Amino acid sequence: MTGGQDHDVESLLKGEERARLPLARQVLLYLDPFALFMDASRGPRHSRERALRYNRSMRWMLVPYLRRWALIAASLLLGIVPTEAMAAQSPVFIIPTAAIALGCCIALTVTALTGAVYLLLGSSGSNHN
């Protein structure tokens, strides 16, 4: 997941800690589904197992991100149709149409990835080395 320090991740679960952050960091936390998870791919085995247990116990945090990114994707998808119609009338709207379509693809990808991680964290598979 993200490469931040694990104790920082746990402190960010408190609303008052997040409120002290700069606005840009708050926006990043609002959009990054994995910002509040620990990195379970590095460190000694004990640290990786602890991070995996933490991530599994906190998988519920992914549900609001799934909703958020699905809403972003749906909104952008709805925005493609009118800008595409405008682009047919004037080439000035081709770039905004492409940007909206790209944003929609990114939002769909983030939604699918977040859903896959949610399912994987819920699986009862064995711990990997």
C-alpha positions as CSV (number, residue, x, y, z in Angstrom):
1,M,0.0,0.0,0.0
2,T,1.5,3.4,0.6
3,G,5.1,3.8,1.7
4,G,4.4,6.1,4.7
5,Q,5.4,5.4,8.3
6,D,3.0,3.1,10.1
7,H,2.7,5.3,13.2
8,D,1.8,8.3,11.0
9,V,-1.0,6.2,9.4
10,E,-2.6,5.3,12.7
11,S,-2.4,9.0,14.0
12,L,-4.3,10.1,10.8
13,L,-7.3,8.1,11.8
14,K,-8.1,10.8,14.3
15,G,-10.1,13.7,12.8
16,E,-8.2,16.3,14.8
17,E,-4.9,15.1,13.4
18,R,-6.2,15.3,9.8
19,A,-7.6,18.8,10.4
20,R,-4.1,20.1,11.2
21,L,-2.8,19.0,7.8
22,P,-2.5,21.4,4.8
23,L,-5.4,21.5,2.5
24,A,-3.5,19.7,-0.3
25,R,-2.7,16.8,2.0
26,Q,-6.3,16.6,3.1
27,V,-7.5,16.5,-0.5
28,L,-5.0,13.7,-1.1
29,L,-6.3,11.7,1.9
30,Y,-9.9,12.3,0.6
31,L,-9.0,10.8,-2.8
32,D,-6.4,8.2,-2.0
33,P,-8.1,4.9,-0.9
34,F,-4.8,3.5,0.4
35,A,-3.3,6.5,2.3
36,L,-4.5,5.2,5.7
37,F,-3.2,1.7,5.2
38,M,0.2,0.3,6.3
39,D,2.8,-1.1,3.9
40,A,2.7,-4.8,4.4
41,S,5.4,-5.5,1.8
42,R,8.5,-4.3,3.6
43,G,10.3,-4.9,6.9
44,P,10.7,-7.9,9.1
45,R,8.1,-10.6,9.0
46,H,6.6,-9.5,12.3
47,S,6.1,-6.0,11.0
48,R,4.6,-7.3,7.7
49,E,2.2,-9.5,9.6
50,R,1.2,-6.7,11.9
51,A,0.6,-4.4,8.9
52,L,-1.5,-7.1,7.2
53,R,-3.6,-7.6,10.3
54,Y,-4.1,-3.8,10.6
55,N,-5.1,-3.5,6.9
56,R,-7.6,-6.4,7.2
57,S,-9.1,-4.8,10.3
58,M,-9.4,-1.5,8.6
59,R,-10.7,-2.7,5.2
60,W,-14.1,-1.1,6.1
61,M,-12.5,2.3,5.3
62,L,-12.5,1.3,1.6
63,V,-16.3,1.4,1.3
64,P,-16.6,5.2,1.4
65,Y,-13.8,5.4,-1.2
66,L,-15.6,2.9,-3.4
67,R,-18.7,5.1,-3.2
68,R,-16.8,8.3,-3.8
69,W,-14.9,7.0,-6.8
70,A,-18.0,5.4,-8.3
71,L,-19.8,8.8,-8.0
72,I,-16.8,10.6,-9.6
73,A,-16.8,8.0,-12.5
74,A,-20.6,8.3,-13.0
75,S,-20.5,12.1,-12.9
76,L,-17.7,12.2,-15.5
77,L,-19.5,9.6,-17.6
78,L,-22.6,11.8,-17.6
79,G,-20.3,14.8,-18.6
80,I,-19.0,13.1,-21.7
81,V,-22.3,13.2,-23.6
82,P,-22.8,17.0,-23.6
83,T,-19.2,17.8,-24.3
84,E,-19.1,15.3,-27.1
85,A,-22.1,17.0,-28.7
86,M,-20.4,20.3,-28.3
87,A,-17.2,18.9,-29.8
88,A,-19.2,17.9,-32.8
89,Q,-20.2,21.5,-33.3
90,S,-16.8,23.1,-32.5
91,P,-13.4,21.6,-32.3
92,V,-12.6,23.7,-29.2
93,F,-14.4,21.1,-27.1
94,I,-12.4,18.1,-28.2
95,I,-9.7,18.6,-25.5
96,P,-12.3,19.0,-22.7
97,T,-14.1,15.9,-23.9
98,A,-10.9,13.9,-24.0
99,A,-10.0,15.1,-20.5
100,I,-13.4,14.2,-19.1
101,A,-13.2,10.7,-20.8
102,L,-9.7,10.2,-19.4
103,G,-10.8,11.2,-15.9
104,C,-13.7,8.8,-16.2
105,C,-11.3,6.0,-17.1
106,I,-9.1,6.8,-14.2
107,A,-12.0,6.9,-11.8
108,L,-13.3,3.5,-13.0
109,T,-9.8,2.1,-12.6
110,V,-9.5,3.4,-9.0
111,T,-12.9,2.0,-8.3
112,A,-12.1,-1.4,-9.7
113,L,-8.7,-1.5,-7.9
114,T,-10.3,-0.4,-4.6
115,G,-13.0,-3.1,-4.9
116,A,-10.4,-5.8,-5.6
117,V,-8.3,-4.8,-2.6
118,Y,-11.4,-4.8,-0.5
119,L,-12.2,-8.3,-1.5
120,L,-8.6,-9.5,-1.1
121,L,-8.3,-8.0,2.4
122,G,-11.5,-9.9,3.3
123,S,-10.3,-13.2,2.0
124,S,-9.1,-15.7,4.6
125,G,-6.1,-16.8,2.5
126,S,-2.8,-17.7,4.2
127,N,-0.2,-15.0,4.9
128,H,2.4,-14.7,2.2
129,N,6.1,-14.3,3.0
